[in-house]
């Protein structure tokens, strides 16, 4: 039996069928193309990008340890770790200016 991958942010398993995403530890726009990536639950990935800018990620939060140490992400991890491994919801409270404007 194969073991399930573990989300390195919340440390919950990622079961088959769960929403998931690859996170570039250094954002592609900041020179991280081809750099290290980690497999996260989609909800965890959404929270990372709702909390931090690409510049913040590249400069100060380019390791899992640094991400887990961020106060908002630490609070999120504490909350989400009590949810089932396949839990997903909309990410509330995105940081200001992080919503992409749609053309049209």
Secondary structure as the mmCIF struct_conf table of DSSP 4:
data_model
#
loop_
_struct_conf.conf_type_id
_struct_conf.id
_struct_conf.beg_label_comp_id
_struct_conf.beg_label_asym_id
_struct_conf.beg_label_seq_id
_struct_conf.end_label_comp_id
_struct_conf.end_label_asym_id
_struct_conf.end_label_seq_id
HELX_LH_PP_P HELX_LH_PP_P1 UNK A 2 UNK A 4
STRN STRN1 UNK A 5 UNK A 6
TURN_TY1_P TURN_TY1_P1 UNK A 8 UNK A 10
STRN STRN2 UNK A 13 UNK A 14
TURN_TY1_P TURN_TY1_P2 UNK A 16 UNK A 17
STRN STRN3 UNK A 20 UNK A 24
BEND BEND1 UNK A 25 UNK A 26
HELX_RH_3T_P HELX_RH_3T_P1 UNK A 28 UNK A 30
TURN_TY1_P TURN_TY1_P3 UNK A 31 UNK A 34
BEND BEND2 UNK A 35 UNK A 35
STRN STRN4 UNK A 37 UNK A 41
HELX_RH_AL_P HELX_RH_AL_P1 UNK A 42 UNK A 51
HELX_RH_AL_P HELX_RH_AL_P2 UNK A 54 UNK A 59
TURN_TY1_P TURN_TY1_P4 UNK A 60 UNK A 60
BEND BEND3 UNK A 63 UNK A 63
HELX_RH_AL_P HELX_RH_AL_P3 UNK A 64 UNK A 69
BEND BEND4 UNK A 70 UNK A 70
HELX_RH_AL_P HELX_RH_AL_P4 UNK A 71 UNK A 80
TURN_TY1_P TURN_TY1_P5 UNK A 81 UNK A 82
BEND BEND5 UNK A 83 UNK A 83
TURN_TY1_P TURN_TY1_P6 UNK A 85 UNK A 86
HELX_LH_PP_P HELX_LH_PP_P2 UNK A 94 UNK A 95
TURN_TY1_P TURN_TY1_P7 UNK A 96 UNK A 97
BEND BEND6 UNK A 99 UNK A 99
HELX_LH_PP_P HELX_LH_PP_P3 UNK A 100 UNK A 103
#
